Amino acid sequence: MKNNIKTLDDFINSEYFETYEESWYSNLVCSPWNNDLIERIHEAAEDGSDGRTNEEVMELWQESLDNCYDDVVSYDTKKNITVEIKECVLWHEKNGSLFKQLG
């Protein structure tokens, strides 16, 4: 059941990631230790924004990739996408936007 996921862009636009992210949002509400994040997301939603930081989004990318079975994304592709995620993190660190909230 391999799909056409070959890049980070393919991955974050995949049905797998969409489902994972929806589950993440559902579980977030049940997590009392995430009150700050929940508050930011709710406040940002009033303006149609996301509320998470670039770092939080990229952590979710990596978490979902780490939990992804090989029949969804091959082991080699996971390694390549992990490199892409690390490059994104480095870019945001260099440009001072790692902890900036998404608009």
N, C-alpha and C positions, 0 to 999 in steps of 0.2 A: 504494500500500500504506500510506496514511496510517492511523494509528490514532487512538485517542481521547485522546492525551496533550495536555493543555491547561495543566496546572499542575505545580509541583514535586512535589507529592504523587503525581500521576498518573505522573510520570517515574520517581521512585524506587521506585514499586511496579510498574513495567512489566517485561515480560519482557526488553526490551532492557537495562535497567539490571541486572536480576538476572544476565543472561549476562555483561555487562561486568564486574560485581563479581566473579563467579566466576573470570573470566579474570584479573582483577587479583590475586586471592588466589593463583592458580596461578603467575603471573609473579613475585609477591613472593618466593616460596621460592627462585627462581633468582637473586635480586638480593642479592649479598653486602653492598652498601652499606646495606641496610635491616635489619641485624641487631637494632638496638634495637627497631624496630617489630615484627619477627617475634617477638622475645622477649616483648614486651608482649602480643601477640595470644595466644601460647601460654599464658602465665601466666594471662591473663584467661579463656581458654577453660576452664581447670580449674574456674572458678567459674561457668561459663555466661555470661561477659561477653564484650564485644567486644575491648577493649584499645586501640582507636584513639581518638584525641582527636576532639572535635567538629570541629576544624579539618581534620584528615585526612579525615574523612568528607565534609565539604563540598567539599574539594578534589577528591575522587573524583567527587562529583556533577558539578562543573564540568568536569572532565576528560572524563568520559563524555559529557556534553552536547556539548562541543566536538568530540568525535569522532563524533558521531551524524549520520548522513546525513539530508538534508532529507526523504527519503521516510518516515523514522521520526518525526521532529519537524520541523515547518515552521520556516523561518527566523524568522518573527515570534514563534512560540511559544518558540523558543530564547532570543530576546531577553527575553521576559517571564519565563521560568524563571531566566535569569541574574540578573535583578533580584531575584527571590525568594531566590536563593542569597545574593546580596550582603546582603539584609535579614537573613537568618539569621546570617551572619557578624557583622554589626553588632550584632545582638541579643546574641550570645554574647560579643562584645568588651565591650559595655556591662555585661553581667551577670557578667563574670569567669569564664566557663566555656568559652572558646574552646579552651584547652589542657587541659581536663579530660577524662580518659578516660571512655569510655562504660561504663556498668555493665551 
